[in-house]
Amino acid sequence: MGLFNSLSQAVCLLSFATSLAGAQKAEGSAFTDATSQISFWNTKVASTGGYEFGIALPPDGSAKNDEYIGRLVGVIGAKGGWSGISHKGPMTNSLLLLAWADGDKVTTSFRWATEYSLPDPYGGNATLTEISHKVNATHFELVYQCQGCWNWEQDAETTASQDPATVDSLALGYAQGKQSPAPVTDVNGRISFHDNGFGIYTVDVANARQEGYEGFLGGSSSSPNSPSSGSSNSSSSSGSSGSSGSSGSSGSSQPQLVC
Ligand code: HEM
C-alpha cells in the first residue's frame, strides 16, 4: 500500500476559486518522501484519480530564492494524462510546468500563456533537474529541483515573478488533463484542455521552508539521491524506475484534504 493508493481514495475537494483574490489556503501537511528523504509541504487535490503537489523551499535568508524542490503526483488514465502547476496561481503570465508519463519515464515541459488558450513553450531560463521519479499503471510521481522558477521572462516585454522572500503566502495553480500531450514523446507536444480540474490555492511560505534543503540536493551525505544533470526550459527523464507505488511518511498524519 502506498501513496498512490491513498490518492485514489481521495474524496474531498479543495474549494478552489478561479480568481487569485478568492484563492483558498490549501490544507496540507509535512510529508517526507521515503525514497529521497526529502521533506515537503504537501497538498492533495481530489481530482478524479488524484493530484498532489509538494514544495520545499530553501531556508529563510538563503540566497537561493529563485528555486525550490517540488514533488508532483498525477493520475494516469485511459488516455494517459498530464498534471501541471502554475507558479503564480493563474494560468496566464505565470510559469507553467506540466509533467506526464511516457512509458516508465516522466516528461516535463515549461510553458507560458498570455491568454486562455494553448500555452506556448516557455522562452526563459527555468531549469528542471529530476531527483527521482516513479511510474505505475495508475500514477506517476516526479521529484525535481526547479531553478529560475520564481522570476520569469517569456520575452523582453513579458516578465513576471513571485518571490518567496517577499511574500508570506505563495499563490499556486493546479491543472490536470485526462489526455497526454501529443506526441507523448515531445516536450513541446500539443496539450489538451485540463478536463480533470484546475484552480488556485495558497501555501504559507513558512510551512514550505526546509532547513535541510541543501542536504536534499546532495549537499550532505544524508541524501541518497543526487540530481541528474539538468536542462533549461524543459527536461525529460529516462530513469529506470518502473516500480509501482510510492511510499512516504508524514509523521502522525497524512496530508489533509479540505472537505
Ligand atoms: C490547451 C491548453 C489550455 C487551454 C485551452 C486552457 C484554457 C483555460 C481556460 C478557458 C480557463 C478558465 C476556465 C474558467 O475559469 O472556467 C483556464 C484556467 C486555468 N488554467 Fe488553463 N488552459 C490550458 C492549459 C493549461 C495549462 C498547461 C495549465 C498549467 C500547467 C493551466 C492552468 C490553468 C489554471 C491554474 C487555471 C485556473 C486559474 C485561472 O483562471 O487563471 N492551463 N484555462
Residues whose N, C-alpha, C, O or C-beta is under 5 A from the ligand:
A	BS01	HEM	T18 G84 I85 S86 G89 P90 M91 T92 L96 L97 L98 Y116 S117 L118 P119 G173 Y174 A175 I191 S192 F193 F198 G199
